[in-house]
Amino acid sequence: MNFFKKIFSTNRMTSQEKKIKSVLTDESFDKRYKELDSDNPIFEDSNKMINDYFQVNNISQKFNGSTNHPVNIDQVLNEGFYDFCKSLDMEDKQIGMTLSICFSNYFTENFDFQLYSDNEPESSLRFLTLKYNKDGVVMSLYPFEYTLKVLNKESTYENLYLKIQNQLNQLPNKDETLKEMLSDIKNKK
């Protein structure tokens, strides 16, 4: 079974405040989500576009060693990447996908996240989802939806990166959570 936990809250949760959003069987999960293979050319193309932007504009990366690091993606956005893409006649959704895939690729490479397409998204902006699975406890985030927040200057990729690092250290233990749930159910009877 998989347990989903939203990561957009910066508040630490006590064991009594932990809420399980949903429980899925492996069969339900496999029906709903399709993993995107990291060998897909879209990953390389998105990273290449960001890397080329740094090179063509002679910009030094703030974070060396990984073009798709969230700090570097924020940097290219602040240096005019969006306008550059528009000058290439890219539509907003294409720009958003390029940024989303590049950002997602960083987490698949460095934190063992998996990128999935969602066959039953909760909203039209959640057709992509990054998932981190730690012994059945799954953290989910929605890269395209978050990219729109970044493009609208409501947040930054670095901000989400820092939240994710914090949340990875706070993932609940599946067995303890199940015990608490069962105890709560028994106490309500």
Secondary structure, DSSP 4 states (H G I P E B T S, - for coil): -EEEEE----S---TTT-----EE-HHHHHHHEEEPPTTSHHHHHHHHHHHHHHHHTT---SSTT-TTSHHHHHHHHHTTHHHHHHHTT--HHHHHHHHHHHHHHHHHHHS--EEEEESS-SSGGGSEEEEEEETTEEEEE-HHHHHHHHHTTS--HHHHHHHHHHHHTTPPPHHHHHHHHHHHHHHH-
